[in-house]
Amino acid sequence: MRFVSKGTSGSEGLDYAHANPPIDAEAATLRWRRFKPHKKRLLEHLLAEQQHLCCYSELRADEAGLEYHIEHVVNKGMVPHRTFDYENLSASAIHSEKIPSLPRGEVFGGHTPGKMTAYDEARFVSCRDPECERFFAYLSDGRVIPQDDLLGADRERAQYTINLLNLNSPYLVVRRRNWWDTLDLELSVS
């Protein structure tokens, strides 16, 4: 996970919607559905801001055929008033239409069952945290684990986030292992 630094929203529609935020989860869901005409442009803006990398897995989901969705870093059901808050929005891997193409248990990121319901925000390491990178280590076998030097609550937060987002999804583990193998091959040739 890398820190997602935010610029300007680039969307008058989003700014307009955020000026009068929803007050409950039901209104947030309804208004988000009605926002559909603006989502494509907003997603393009988020992807440009993130260099087309998923906010949680750093996967180029377009190249993997999984596409993207607009992620509410803190769920709109948990904080309805942040539904249209640009600071709370990022691009995450896996468009909802692509979920059925993944085997059971391989969905990761914002579409995991734990992330789509209320979760413990205090324990969650957010991609909006400038220090989020320090929580995770990536192993050559493809797994992500809490960074070795983390202690106590920070170590638990890292593991909670890995589990919540299913960052050790078999799909991601294989992709990461392949990246490591490619790097090893390149280094042995040079």
Secondary structure, 3 states (H helix, E strand, C coil): CCCCCCCCCCCHHHHHHHHCCCCCHHHHHHHHHHCHHHHHHHHHHHHHHCCCCCCCCCCCCCCCCCCEEEEECCCCCCCHHHCCCHHHEEEEECCHHHHHHCCCCCCCHHHCCCCCCCCCCCCCCCCCCCCHHHHEEECCCCCEEECCCCCHHHHHHHHHHHHHCCCCCHHHHHHHHHHHHHHHHHHHHC
